[in-house]
């Protein structure tokens, strides 16, 4: 990764993008970090997840906040945090983003504290056993498993991130809303419109996180799947007990088929739990008797090996099924107290954030209603003034028409032939027309008030 520059670096980047290789930050149970570049299939083999599960963490796809427990891992997709948590490590995606860097430091600090507390607890238990004391009542309290420490850190970071955004939005929204109620203009209205859009988006994100936590709290089986450390310990115990029973059964069958030959010359077998298919004779000890099998004896040996292989393959499925049934039964009898306490605490926190956003949204709606009322009132006043001006224009037009008609020069009309006194009729008609126009205008206003338009 280091030392790549120029066109080669760009080619490697394009090649990784084409093959689906992404950079993961790996944090183990001791707090040590390491950069891992792995493709989808490598992550699937490492964590036991399916390709559909990994699509939840794909940065190019839009998935809502998700918190899912699988057989060997927990998928965490909360806001800017995208991680895969196992019983011994956590794989974090996009660890170099500015919003994720503080979370990485906090997560490393919590993991190191958990590791130190685990070591101190182990030393104290060893000292109690050395002194021969019973640690049931005097021993230190049990610690949370590694996956729950990481889960709590992820929930804390996601809820804190949403809480900070909600607080910043509230500090900006309330003064802007108060200002727009006192002074309505285009600038203030655009500012409130942007705040309303941000509020709708943030409210939806917080609602999705709350719904996901509520889904977990309503289903104990979902929470039981998150006990990865317990499932790992149960599978290990079942595997050891299964291998012990397989070894005893194989030896018993071989002894029966050898008709007592192995009773005289015991042969010791070492079984490898990884494959469960190889039966190896221990010849390292010189005090043990070495047997050379004849063809008939080799036939019995091959039958024993096939028996071991079939029993081992069956045991793998039995171990997986038994551990799953054990965890489900344990969740019903012992409960899922640890996960429930963690999830419920952050459910209350995110619910409080959602309540604050709901209050802000109601305030925005009330302010919007108030602004609409004020705008409607202003619009009504403007319409009233427009009606008054239009009425005055109609009356003035009628007066102009009358004066225009009587100002025409008609020689055959006897009224216009009298000239004593001069301009008498002109003044008479102008004064009468003006008085009539004013009377008509007042009558129109009275009629508008009677109709409720004014």
C-alpha positions in Angstrom: 0.0 0.0 0.0 2.8 2.4 0.9 5.2 3.5 -1.8 2.7 3.4 -4.6 2.6 6.6 -6.6 1.8 8.1 -10.0 -0.2 6.1 -12.5 0.4 2.8 -10.6 -1.6 4.2 -7.6 -4.5 5.2 -9.8 -4.4 1.8 -11.5 -4.4 -0.1 -8.2 -7.3 2.1 -7.0 -9.4 1.3 -10.1 -8.5 -2.4 -9.8 -9.6 -2.5 -6.2 -12.8 -0.7 -7.0 -13.5 -3.1 -9.8 -12.9 -6.2 -7.6 -14.8 -4.8 -4.6 -11.8 -4.5 -2.4 -12.3 -2.1 0.4 -10.2 -0.8 3.3 -11.2 -1.9 6.7 -9.9 -0.8 10.1 -9.5 -3.9 12.3 -9.5 -3.5 16.1 -8.9 -6.7 18.1 -9.9 -7.3 21.7 -6.7 -5.8 23.0 -7.2 -2.5 21.2 -4.5 -3.0 18.6 -5.5 -1.6 15.2 -4.6 -2.8 11.7 -5.5 -1.7 8.2 -7.0 -4.6 6.2 -7.8 -4.6 2.5 -10.3 -7.3 1.7 -12.9 -8.1 -0.8 -16.4 -9.2 -0.3 -15.6 -12.9 -0.3 -12.7 -12.4 2.1 -15.0 -10.6 4.6 -17.6 -13.3 4.2 -15.2 -16.1 5.0 -13.8 -14.1 7.9 -17.1 -13.1 9.5 -19.5 -15.8 8.3 -21.8 -13.2 6.8 -23.7 -13.5 3.5 -23.4 -11.2 0.5 -26.8 -9.8 1.2 -25.7 -8.8 4.7 -22.7 -7.0 3.3 -24.9 -5.0 1.0 -26.2 -3.2 4.1 -22.7 -1.7 4.6 -22.2 -0.8 0.9 -21.4 3.0 0.8 -22.9 3.2 -2.7 -26.3 1.9 -1.6 -28.8 3.8 0.5 -29.8 1.6 3.5 -31.6 2.8 6.6 -30.1 2.4 10.0 -29.7 -1.4 10.8 -28.6 -3.5 13.7 -28.6 -7.2 13.0 -27.1 -10.2 14.8 -25.9 -13.2 12.9 -24.3 -16.5 13.9 -20.8 -15.1 14.1 -21.1 -11.4 13.8 -23.2 -8.3 14.4 -23.8 -5.9 11.6 -23.9 -2.2 12.7 -25.1 0.5 10.3 -26.0 3.5 12.4 -25.6 6.9 10.7 -21.9 7.4 9.8 -20.8 4.1 11.6 -20.6 1.0 9.5 -19.0 -1.9 11.3 -18.9 -5.7 11.6 -18.5 -6.9 15.2 -17.3 -10.4 16.0 -16.5 -12.0 19.4 -12.8 -11.1 19.1 -12.5 -8.1 16.7 -14.3 -5.3 14.9 -14.0 -4.3 11.3 -14.8 -0.6 10.6 -15.5 0.8 7.2 -14.7 4.4 6.2 -12.5 4.9 9.3 -10.6 7.9 7.7 -13.7 10.1 7.4 -13.6 13.2 9.6 -16.9 12.2 11.3 -15.6 8.7 12.1 -12.1 9.5 13.4 -13.3 10.6 16.9 -15.4 7.5 17.2 -12.3 5.3 16.3 -10.3 6.9 19.1 -13.2 6.5 21.6 -13.7 2.9 20.5 -10.0 2.1 20.9 -10.0 3.6 24.4 -13.0 1.6 25.5 -11.6 -1.7 24.1 -8.3 -1.1 25.9 -10.1 -0.4 29.2 -12.2 -3.6 28.7 -9.0 -5.6 28.0 -7.3 -4.2 31.1 -10.4 -4.9 33.2 -10.5 -8.5 31.8 -6.9 -9.1 32.7 -7.4 -7.7 36.2 -10.4 -9.9 36.7 -8.5 -13.0 35.5 -5.7 -12.3 37.9 -8.1 -11.8 40.8 -9.9 -15.1 40.0 -6.6 -16.9 39.8 -5.6 -15.5 43.2 -8.9 -16.5 44.7 -8.5 -20.1 43.3 -4.9 -20.1 44.7 -6.1 -19.2 48.1 -8.8 -21.8 47.9 -11.7 -19.3 48.3 -15.1 -19.5 46.8 -15.5 -16.6 44.4 -19.3 -16.9 44.0 -20.1 -14.2 46.6 -16.8 -12.4 47.1 -15.6 -12.3 43.5 -15.6 -9.2 41.3 -18.6 -8.4 39.1 -18.8 -9.9 35.6 -17.7 -7.8 32.7 -19.6 -7.2 29.5 -18.5 -9.3 26.5 -16.3 -7.7 23.9 -19.1 -7.4 21.3 -21.3 -5.5 23.8 -18.6 -3.0 24.6 -18.3 -2.3 20.8 -22.1 -2.2 20.4 -22.4 0.3 23.3 -19.7 2.5 21.7 -21.5 2.4 18.4 -24.8 3.3 19.9 -23.3 6.1 22.0 -21.5 7.6 19.0 -24.6 7.4 16.7 -27.0 8.8 19.3 -24.5 11.5 20.2 -24.1 12.5 16.6 -27.8 12.8 16.1 -28.1 14.7 19.4 -25.5 17.2 18.3 -27.2 17.8 15.0 -30.5 18.3 16.7 -29.1 20.7 19.2 -27.4 22.8 16.5 -30.6 22.8 14.5 -32.6 24.0 17.4 -30.2 26.8 18.2 -30.5 28.0 14.7 -34.2 27.4 14.2 -35.8 29.2 17.1 -34.2 32.6 16.6 -35.0 32.4 12.8 -38.6 31.5 13.5 -39.0 34.4 16.0 -37.5 36.8 13.5 -39.7 35.8 10.7 -42.8 36.3 12.8 -41.8 39.9 13.5 -40.5 40.7 10.0 -41.8 38.8 7.0 -39.6 39.2 4.0 -38.1 37.0 1.3 -34.8 36.4 3.0 -36.3 35.3 6.3 -38.8 33.0 4.5 -36.1 31.3 2.5 -34.1 30.8 5.7 -37.1 29.1 7.4 -37.7 27.0 4.4 -34.1 25.6 4.5 -34.5 24.9 8.2 -37.7 23.1 7.6 -36.1 20.8 5.0 -33.2 20.0 7.3 -35.6 19.3 10.1 -37.6 16.8 8.0 -34.4 14.9 7.0 -33.0 14.8 10.5 -36.4 13.7 11.9 -36.5 10.8 9.5 -33.0 9.7 10.4 -33.7 9.8 14.1 -37.0 8.0 13.6 -35.2 5.1 11.7 -32.7 4.6 14.5 -35.5 4.6 17.1 -37.6 2.1 15.1 -34.5 -0.2 14.8 -33.9 -0.1 18.5 -37.6 -0.7 19.2 -37.6 -3.7 16.9 -34.7 -5.2 18.9 -36.4 -4.6 22.2 -39.6 -6.3 21.0 -37.9 -9.5 20.0 -35.8 -11.5 22.5 -34.5 -13.9 19.8 -32.9 -11.0 17.9 -31.1 -9.9 21.0 -30.1 -13.4 21.8 -28.2 -13.7 18.5 -25.9 -10.9 19.7 -24.3 -13.0 22.4 -21.4 -14.0 20.2 -19.0 -14.7 23.1 -21.4 -17.1 24.7 -22.2 -18.8 21.4 -18.5 -19.2 20.8 -18.0 -20.8 24.2 -21.0 -23.1 23.8 -19.8 -24.3 20.4 -16.3 -24.9 21.8 -17.8 -26.9 24.7 -20.0 -28.9 22.5 -17.2 -29.6 20.0 -14.9 -30.9 22.8 -17.7 -33.1 24.2 -18.6 -34.3 20.8 -15.1 -35.2 19.9 -14.6 -37.0 23.1 -17.7 -39.1 22.5 -16.7 -39.7 18.9 -13.2 -40.9 20.0 -14.8 -43.3 22.5 -17.2 -44.7 20.0 -14.6 -45.2 17.3 -12.2 -47.0 19.7 -15.1 -49.1 20.9 -16.0 -50.2 17.3 -12.4 -50.9 16.4 -11.9 -53.0 19.5 -15.1 -55.0 18.7 -13.9 -55.7 15.1 -10.3 -56.6 16.1 -11.7 -59.4 18.3 -9.6 -58.6 21.2 -6.4 -57.9 19.4 -6.2 -54.3 20.5 -6.7 -55.4 24.1 -3.3 -57.2 24.0 -1.5 -54.5 22.0 -3.1 -51.1 22.6 -2.8 -48.6 19.9 -3.2 -44.9 20.7 -5.0 -42.6 18.2 -4.7 -38.8 18.0 -7.7 -37.0 16.5 -7.5 -33.6 14.9 -10.7 -31.6 15.4 -10.2 -29.5 12.3 -11.0 -32.2 9.8 -12.1 -35.1 12.0 -11.2 -37.5 9.2 -7.7 -38.7 10.1 -6.9 -41.4 12.5 -3.2 -41.3 13.3 -1.3 -44.0 15.2 1.1 -42.6 17.8 4.5 -44.3 17.2 6.6 -41.6 18.9 6.7 -43.4 22.3 9.1 -46.3 22.3 7.3 -48.0 25.2 4.2 -48.5 23.0 3.8 -51.6 20.9 3.9 -51.0 17.1 1.5 -53.0 15.0 1.8 -53.7 11.3 -1.6 -54.3 9.8 -2.2 -57.1 7.4 -4.6 -56.6 4.4 -7.5 -57.7 6.6 -6.4 -55.5 9.3 -6.0 -52.6 6.9 -9.6 -53.1 5.8 -10.7 -52.7 9.5 -8.5 -49.6 9.8 -10.1 -48.0 6.7 -13.5 -48.8 8.1 -12.6 -47.1 11.3 -11.4 -44.0 9.4 -14.6 -43.8 7.4 -16.5 -44.2 10.6 -14.6 -41.3 12.1 -15.2 -39.1 9.0 -18.9 -39.7 9.0 -19.3 -39.1 12.7 -17.2 -35.9 12.5 -19.3 -34.5 9.6 -22.5 -35.3 11.5 -21.0 -33.8 14.6 -20.4 -30.4 12.9 -24.0 -30.0 12.0 -25.0 -31.3 15.5 -22.7 -28.7 17.2 -24.1 -25.9 15.1 -27.7 -26.9 15.7 -27.2 -27.6 19.4 -25.5 -24.3 20.0 -28.3 -22.4 18.3 -31.0 -24.3 20.3 -29.0 -23.7 23.5 -28.8 -19.9 22.9 -32.5 -19.7 22.1 -33.3 -21.7 25.2 -31.0 -19.6 27.3 -32.6 -16.4 26.1 -35.9 -17.7 27.2 -34.8 -18.9 30.6 -32.1 -16.4 31.6 -33.3 -13.5 29.4 -31.3 -11.0 27.4 -30.6 -8.6 30.2 -27.3 -7.3 29.1 -28.4 -6.4 25.5 -31.7 -5.2 26.7 -30.2 -2.7 29.2 -27.8 -1.3 26.6 -30.4 -1.0 23.9 -33.1 0.4 26.2 -30.8 3.1 27.6 -30.0 4.4 24.1 -33.6 3.9 23.0 -34.6 6.4 25.8 -31.8 8.8 24.6 -32.8 8.7 20.9 -36.5 9.0 21.9 -35.7 12.2 23.8 -33.9 13.6 20.8 -36.9 12.7 18.7 -39.2 14.4 21.2 -37.1 17.6 20.9 -37.4 17.5 17.1 -41.1 16.9 17.3 -41.5 20.0 19.5 -39.4 22.0 17.0 -41.5 20.7 14.1 -44.7 21.7 15.9 -43.2 25.1 16.5 -42.3 25.4 12.8 -45.9 24.4 11.9 -47.4 26.9 14.2 -45.1 29.6 12.9 -46.0 28.7 9.3 -49.7 28.9 10.2 -49.1 32.3 11.8 -47.2 33.5 8.7 -50.0 32.2 6.4 -52.6 34.1 8.5 -50.6 37.3 8.3 -50.1 36.9 4.6 -53.8 36.2 4.1 -54.7 39.3 6.1 -52.3 41.4 4.0 -53.6 39.9 0.8 -57.2 40.8 1.9 -56.3 44.4 2.7 -54.6 44.7 -0.7 -57.7 43.2 -2.4 -59.9 45.7 -0.6 -57.8 48.6 -1.8 -57.9 47.2 -5.3 -61.7 47.1 -5.2 -61.8 50.7 -4.0 -59.5 51.9 -6.8 -61.4 49.9 -9.4 -64.8 51.4 -8.3 -63.3 54.9 -8.3 -62.0 54.2 -11.9 -65.5 53.1 -13.0 -67.1 56.2 -11.6 -64.5 58.5 -13.1 -64.9 56.8 -16.5 -68.7 57.4 -16.3 -68.1 61.1 -15.5 -65.7 61.4 -18.3 -68.1 59.9 -20.7 -70.9 62.3 -19.7 -68.7 65.3 -20.0 -67.5 64.2 -23.3 -70.9 63.8 -24.7 -72.1 67.2 -23.6 -68.9 68.9 -24.8 -69.6 68.1 -28.5 -70.3 71.0 -30.8 -73.9 70.5 -32.1 -75.2 73.5 -34.0 -78.8 72.5 -34.5 -79.4 71.9 -30.8 -81.1 75.0 -29.2 -79.4 74.5 -25.9 -76.0 75.3 -27.3 -77.2 78.4 -29.2 -77.7 80.5 -26.0 -74.6 82.3 -24.9 -75.8 84.3 -21.9 -74.1 84.0 -19.5 -71.1 82.4 -21.2 -70.0 78.9 -20.1 -73.1 78.6 -17.9 -74.1 75.2 -19.1 -70.6 73.9 -19.1 -70.1 74.7 -15.4 -73.5 73.3 -14.6 -72.9 70.0 -16.3 -69.3 69.6 -14.8 -70.5 70.4 -11.3 -73.5 68.1 -11.6 -71.4 65.3 -13.0 -68.9 65.5 -10.3 -71.5 65.5 -7.5 -73.2 62.5 -9.1 -69.9 60.6 -9.4 -69.1 61.1 -5.7 -72.6 60.0 -4.7 -72.3 56.9 -6.9 -68.9 56.1 -5.3 -70.3 56.4 -1.8 -73.2 54.2 -2.7 -70.8 51.5 -4.1 -68.7 51.5 -0.9 -71.9 51.1 1.2 -73.0 48.2 -0.9 -69.6 46.5 -0.5 -69.8 46.9 3.3 -73.3 45.5 3.2 -72.0 42.4 1.3 -69.1 42.0 3.8 -66.3 42.7 1.3 -64.9 45.7 3.2 
